[in-house]
Amino acid sequence: METPCINICSLDPVDGLCDGCYRTIEEIMAWSGYSSQQRRRIMDDLPQRSAARDTMSGEETVCA
């Protein structure tokens, strides 16, 4: 099963997202019960969540 988990499991108290994978606790807990389509939809949204957090913190990360 595909997962965005990178074993950095800590929830941000401000936005409620995991610092490692950017999922909510609800998404993490339900992950194995989601269909492939549901998991793909969430995974497709994760880069935007990461970018939004970077914008909120005043940082912009550029990946090569």
N, CA, C and O atoms as a printed pandas DataFrame, in Angstrom:
     atom_number atom_name residue_name chain_id  residue_number  x_coord  y_coord  z_coord
0              1         N          MET        A               1    0.839   -1.165    0.000
1              2        CA          MET        A               1    0.000    0.000    0.000
2              3         C          MET        A               1    0.894    1.242    0.000
3              4         O          MET        A               1    1.817    1.346    0.808
4              5         N          GLU        A               2    0.626    2.155   -0.883
5              6        CA          GLU        A               2    1.389    3.398   -0.964
6              7         C          GLU        A               2    1.038    4.286    0.223
7              8         O          GLU        A               2   -0.123    4.392    0.619
8              9         N          THR        A               3    2.059    4.918    0.780
9             10        CA          THR        A               3    1.861    5.828    1.906
10            11         C          THR        A               3    2.888    6.950    1.830
11            12         O          THR        A               3    4.015    6.733    1.385
12            13         N          PRO        A               4    2.505    8.148    2.263
13            14        CA          PRO        A               4    3.456    9.253    2.282
14            15         C          PRO        A               4    4.286    9.311    3.568
15            16         O          PRO        A               4    5.114   10.208    3.727
16            17         N          CYS        A               5    4.073    8.374    4.475
17            18        CA          CYS        A               5    4.755    8.383    5.762
18            19         C          CYS        A               5    6.270    8.291    5.570
19            20         O          CYS        A               5    6.766    7.457    4.812
20            21         N          ILE        A               6    6.996    9.171    6.276
21            22        CA          ILE        A               6    8.460    9.142    6.240
22            23         C          ILE        A               6    9.025    8.948    7.649
23            24         O          ILE        A               6   10.188    9.254    7.908
24            25         N          ASN        A               7    8.190    8.437    8.550
25            26        CA          ASN        A               7    8.583    8.137    9.931
26            27         C          ASN        A               7    9.044    9.356   10.714
27            28         O          ASN        A               7    9.911    9.251   11.582
28            29         N          ILE        A               8    8.471   10.504   10.411
29            30        CA          ILE        A               8    8.617   11.711   11.222
30            31         C          ILE        A               8    7.213   12.037   11.686
31            32         O          ILE        A               8    6.504   12.821   11.056
32            33         N          CYS        A               9    6.820   11.431   12.788
33            34        CA          CYS        A               9    5.424   11.470   13.222
34            35         C          CYS        A               9    5.240   12.431   14.386
35            36         O          CYS        A               9    5.451   12.085   15.548
36            37         N          SER        A              10    4.842   13.641   14.040
37            38        CA          SER        A              10    4.598   14.676   15.035
38            39         C          SER        A              10    3.554   15.616   14.461
39            40         O          SER        A              10    3.721   16.139   13.360
40            41         N          LEU        A              11    2.478   15.831   15.204
41            42        CA          LEU        A              11    1.414   16.699   14.713
42            43         C          LEU        A              11    1.677   18.145   15.108
43            44         O          LEU        A              11    1.966   18.440   16.268
44            45         N          ASP        A              12    1.576   19.033   14.143
45            46        CA          ASP        A              12    1.742   20.456   14.381
46            47         C          ASP        A              12    0.515   20.968   15.138
47            48         O          ASP        A              12   -0.608   20.737   14.690
48            49         N          PRO        A              13    0.690   21.645   16.255
49            50        CA          PRO        A              13   -0.470   22.120   17.018
50            51         C          PRO        A              13   -1.234   23.250   16.342
51            52         O          PRO        A              13   -2.389   23.500   16.684
52            53         N          VAL        A              14   -0.618   23.928   15.399
53            54        CA          VAL        A              14   -1.286   25.040   14.724
54            55         C          VAL        A              14   -2.211   24.560   13.620
55            56         O          VAL        A              14   -3.391   24.908   13.606
56            57         N          ASP        A              15   -1.686   23.759   12.689
57            58        CA          ASP        A              15   -2.518   23.336   11.554
58            59         C          ASP        A              15   -3.008   21.896   11.667
59            60         O          ASP        A              15   -3.828   21.463   10.857
60            61         N          GLY        A              16   -2.521   21.146   12.657
61            62        CA          GLY        A              16   -3.001   19.785   12.863
62            63         C          GLY        A              16   -2.461   18.760   11.884
63            64         O          GLY        A              16   -2.935   17.624   11.850
64            65         N          LEU        A              17   -1.479   19.147   11.090
65            66        CA          LEU        A              17   -0.910   18.231   10.103
66            67         C          LEU        A              17    0.359   17.592   10.648
67            68         O          LEU        A              17    1.078   18.193   11.446
68            69         N          CYS        A              18    0.621   16.376   10.210
69            70        CA          CYS        A              18    1.848   15.689   10.574
70            71         C          CYS        A              18    3.035   16.441    9.962
71            72         O          CYS        A              18    2.996   16.844    8.800
72            73         N          ASP        A              19    4.083   16.621   10.760
73            74        CA          ASP        A              19    5.280   17.313   10.274
74            75         C          ASP        A              19    6.024   16.525    9.206
75            76         O          ASP        A              19    6.791   17.101    8.433
76            77         N          GLY        A              20    5.809   15.220    9.153
77            78        CA          GLY        A              20    6.502   14.394    8.173
78            79         C          GLY        A              20    5.750   14.215    6.874
79            80         O          GLY        A              20    6.328   14.341    5.794
80            81         N          CYS        A              21    4.446   13.917    6.972
81            82        CA          CYS        A              21    3.694   13.562    5.755
82            83         C          CYS        A              21    2.577   14.530    5.399
83            84         O          CYS        A              21    1.988   14.423    4.323
84            85         N          TYR        A              22    2.280   15.461    6.274
85            86        CA          TYR        A              22    1.267   16.501    6.036
86            87         C          TYR        A              22   -0.166   15.972    6.010
87            88         O          TYR        A              22   -1.061   16.622    5.470
88            89         N          ARG        A              23   -0.381   14.787    6.596
89            90        CA          ARG        A              23   -1.746   14.286    6.717
90            91         C          ARG        A              23   -2.316   14.686    8.070
91            92         O          ARG        A              23   -1.568   14.977    9.004
92            93         N          THR        A              24   -3.639   14.700    8.173
93            94        CA          THR        A              24   -4.298   14.926    9.451
94            95         C          THR        A              24   -4.296   13.622   10.244
95            96         O          THR        A              24   -4.064   12.552    9.682
96            97         N          ILE        A              25   -4.551   13.712   11.541
97            98        CA          ILE        A              25   -4.608   12.505   12.352
98            99         C          ILE        A              25   -5.739   11.602   11.873
99           100         O          ILE        A              25   -5.613   10.378   11.910
100          101         N          GLU        A              26   -6.833   12.192   11.427
101          102        CA          GLU        A              26   -7.953   11.402   10.910
102          103         C          GLU        A              26   -7.539   10.618    9.663
103          104         O          GLU        A              26   -7.891    9.448    9.512
104          105         N          GLU        A              27   -6.797   11.267    8.780
105          106        CA          GLU        A              27   -6.323   10.597    7.564
106          107         C          GLU        A              27   -5.340    9.487    7.900
107          108         O          GLU        A              27   -5.389    8.410    7.305
108          109         N          ILE        A              28   -4.456    9.742    8.841
109          110        CA          ILE        A              28   -3.472    8.734    9.235
110          111         C          ILE        A              28   -4.178    7.512    9.816
111          112         O          ILE        A              28   -3.860    6.379    9.457
112          113         N          MET        A              29   -5.128    7.742   10.706
113          114        CA          MET        A              29   -5.820    6.634   11.364
114          115         C          MET        A              29   -6.670    5.824   10.390
115          116         O          MET        A              29   -6.811    4.613   10.564
116          117         N          ALA        A              30   -7.229    6.456    9.383
117          118        CA          ALA        A              30   -8.122    5.773    8.442
118          119         C          ALA        A              30   -7.413    5.282    7.186
119          120         O          ALA        A              30   -8.042    4.659    6.331
120          121         N          TRP        A              31   -6.122    5.548    7.059
121          122        CA          TRP        A              31   -5.383    5.305    5.823
122          123         C          TRP        A              31   -5.575    3.903    5.267
123          124         O          TRP        A              31   -5.848    3.744    4.077
124          125         N          SER        A              32   -5.438    2.896    6.098
125          126        CA          SER        A              32   -5.520    1.517    5.592
126          127         C          SER        A              32   -6.932    1.147    5.147
127          128         O          SER        A              32   -7.106    0.180    4.405
128          129         N          GLY        A              33   -7.930    1.887    5.580
129          130        CA          GLY        A              33   -9.303    1.617    5.168
130          131         C          GLY        A              33   -9.731    2.391    3.938
131          132         O          GLY        A              33  -10.796    2.124    3.381
132          133         N          TYR        A              34   -8.922    3.345    3.505
133          134        CA          TYR        A              34   -9.248    4.130    2.317
134          135         C          TYR        A              34   -9.044    3.308    1.058
135          136         O          TYR        A              34   -8.220    2.394    1.024
136          137         N          SER        A              35   -9.790    3.638    0.041
137          138        CA          SER        A              35   -9.574    3.019   -1.269
138          139         C          SER        A              35   -8.312    3.633   -1.887
139          140         O          SER        A              35   -7.830    4.672   -1.437
140          141         N          SER        A              36   -7.797    2.983   -2.906
141          142        CA          SER        A              36   -6.624    3.523   -3.612
142          143         C          SER        A              36   -6.908    4.917   -4.145
143          144         O          SER        A              36   -6.037    5.787   -4.125
144          145         N          GLN        A              37   -8.124    5.125   -4.619
145          146        CA          GLN        A              37   -8.506    6.439   -5.154
146          147         C          GLN        A              37   -8.511    7.494   -4.045
147          148         O          GLN        A              37   -8.046    8.613   -4.260
148          149         N          GLN        A              38   -9.023    7.157   -2.882
149          150        CA          GLN        A              38   -9.032    8.101   -1.769
150          151         C          GLN        A              38   -7.616    8.441   -1.327
151          152         O          GLN        A              38   -7.305    9.605   -1.075
152          153         N          ARG        A              39   -6.754    7.426   -1.233
153          154        CA          ARG        A              39   -5.366    7.679   -0.845
154          155         C          ARG        A              39   -4.661    8.545   -1.887
155          156         O          ARG        A              39   -3.915    9.456   -1.527
156          157         N          ARG        A              40   -4.885    8.274   -3.170
157          158        CA          ARG        A              40   -4.262    9.057   -4.238
158          159         C          ARG        A              40   -4.714   10.513   -4.181
159          160         O          ARG        A              40   -3.909   11.424   -4.379
160          161         N          ARG        A              41   -5.985   10.730   -3.913
161          162        CA          ARG        A              41   -6.516   12.099   -3.829
162          163         C          ARG        A              41   -5.803   12.878   -2.717
163          164         O          ARG        A              41   -5.425   14.034   -2.903
164          165         N          ILE        A              42   -5.628   12.237   -1.574
165          166        CA          ILE        A              42   -4.934   12.891   -0.455
166          167         C          ILE        A              42   -3.476   13.121   -0.817
167          168         O          ILE        A              42   -2.948   14.210   -0.595
168          169         N          MET        A              43   -2.819   12.107   -1.374
169          170        CA          MET        A              43   -1.403   12.254   -1.726
170          171         C          MET        A              43   -1.180   13.355   -2.756
171          172         O          MET        A              43   -0.165   14.051   -2.719
172          173         N          ASP        A              44   -2.119   13.509   -3.662
173          174        CA          ASP        A              44   -2.013   14.578   -4.657
174          175         C          ASP        A              44   -2.120   15.959   -4.016
175          176         O          ASP        A              44   -1.615   16.938   -4.564
176          177         N          ASP        A              45   -2.775   16.042   -2.859
177          178        CA          ASP        A              45   -2.969   17.315   -2.164
178          179         C          ASP        A              45   -1.803   17.667   -1.234
179          180         O          ASP        A              45   -1.677   18.819   -0.820
180          181         N          LEU        A              46   -0.962   16.707   -0.906
181          182        CA          LEU        A              46    0.098   16.939    0.076
182          183         C          LEU        A              46    1.102   18.020   -0.323
183          184         O          LEU        A              46    1.511   18.788    0.548
184          185         N          PRO        A              47    1.523   18.127   -1.580
185          186        CA          PRO        A              47    2.453   19.217   -1.930
186          187         C          PRO        A              47    1.856   20.605   -1.667
187          188         O          PRO        A              47    2.575   21.520   -1.262
188          189         N          GLN        A              48    0.571   20.763   -1.890
189          190        CA          GLN        A              48   -0.068   22.051   -1.614
190          191         C          GLN        A              48   -0.113   22.322   -0.116
191          192         O          GLN        A              48    0.050   23.463    0.316
192          193         N          ARG        A              49   -0.332   21.286    0.671
193          194        CA          ARG        A              49   -0.336   21.458    2.131
194          195         C          ARG        A              49    1.047   21.890    2.612
195          196         O          ARG        A              49    1.177   22.782    3.451
196          197         N          SER        A              50    2.059   21.253    2.076
197          198        CA          SER        A              50    3.432   21.599    2.445
198          199         C          SER        A              50    3.744   23.043    2.054
199          200         O          SER        A              50    4.319   23.791    2.845
200          201         N          ALA        A              51    3.370   23.431    0.845
201          202        CA          ALA        A              51    3.617   24.791    0.372
202          203         C          ALA        A              51    2.856   25.814    1.209
203          204         O          ALA        A              51    3.376   26.890    1.505
204          205         N          ALA        A              52    1.630   25.480    1.588
205          206        CA          ALA        A              52    0.833   26.390    2.412
206          207         C          ALA        A              52    1.495   26.587    3.770
207          208         O          ALA        A              52    1.520   27.700    4.296
208          209         N          ARG        A              53    2.026   25.517    4.336
209          210        CA          ARG        A              53    2.708   25.642    5.634
210          211         C          ARG        A              53    3.958   26.499    5.489
211          212         O          ARG        A              53    4.232   27.341    6.344
212          213         N          ASP        A              54    4.715   26.295    4.420
213          214        CA          ASP        A              54    5.917   27.094    4.196
214          215         C          ASP        A              54    5.560   28.574    4.058
215          216         O          ASP        A              54    6.276   29.439    4.561
216          217         N          THR        A              55    4.467   28.856    3.385
217          218        CA          THR        A              55    4.021   30.235    3.210
218          219         C          THR        A              55    3.609   30.842    4.554
219          220         O          THR        A              55    3.909   32.001    4.839
220          221         N          MET        A              56    2.916   30.042    5.376
221          222        CA          MET        A              56    2.482   30.523    6.693
222          223         C          MET        A              56    3.671   30.820    7.593
223          224         O          MET        A              56    3.623   31.746    8.401
224          225         N          SER        A              57    4.729   30.045    7.459
225          226        CA          SER        A              57    5.888   30.238    8.325
226          227         C          SER        A              57    6.871   31.260    7.748
227          228         O          SER        A              57    7.885   31.574    8.372
228          229         N          GLY        A              58    6.565   31.775    6.553
229          230        CA          GLY        A              58    7.428   32.766    5.939
230          231         C          GLY        A              58    8.618   32.172    5.220
231          232         O          GLY        A              58    9.534   32.891    4.821
232          233         N          GLU        A              59    8.608   30.868    5.054
233          234        CA          GLU        A              59    9.708   30.194    4.382
234          235         C          GLU        A              59    9.238   29.683    3.032
235          236         O          GLU        A              59    8.080   29.302    2.864
236          237         N          GLU        A              60   10.132   29.683    2.097
237          238        CA          GLU        A              60    9.858   29.037    0.826
238          239         C          GLU        A              60   10.975   28.057    0.579
239          240         O          GLU        A              60   12.153   28.414    0.610
240          241         N          THR        A              61   10.601   26.828    0.335
241          242        CA          THR        A              61   11.580   25.784    0.083
242          243         C          THR        A              61   11.626   25.503   -1.401
243          244         O          THR        A              61   10.595   25.266   -2.031
244          245         N          VAL        A              62   12.824   25.530   -1.960
245          246        CA          VAL        A              62   12.995   25.223   -3.367
246          247         C          VAL        A              62   13.701   23.878   -3.465
247          248         O          VAL        A              62   14.805   23.697   -2.953
248          249         N          CYS        A              63   13.055   22.962   -4.118
249          250        CA          CYS        A              63   13.633   21.628   -4.276
250          251         C          CYS        A              63   14.272   21.517   -5.653
251          252         O          CYS        A              63   13.733   22.014   -6.642
252          253         N          ALA        A              64   15.416   20.867   -5.706
253          254        CA          ALA        A              64   16.096   20.681   -6.987
254          255         C          ALA        A              64   15.581   19.429   -7.658
255          256         O          ALA        A              64   16.026   19.089   -8.754
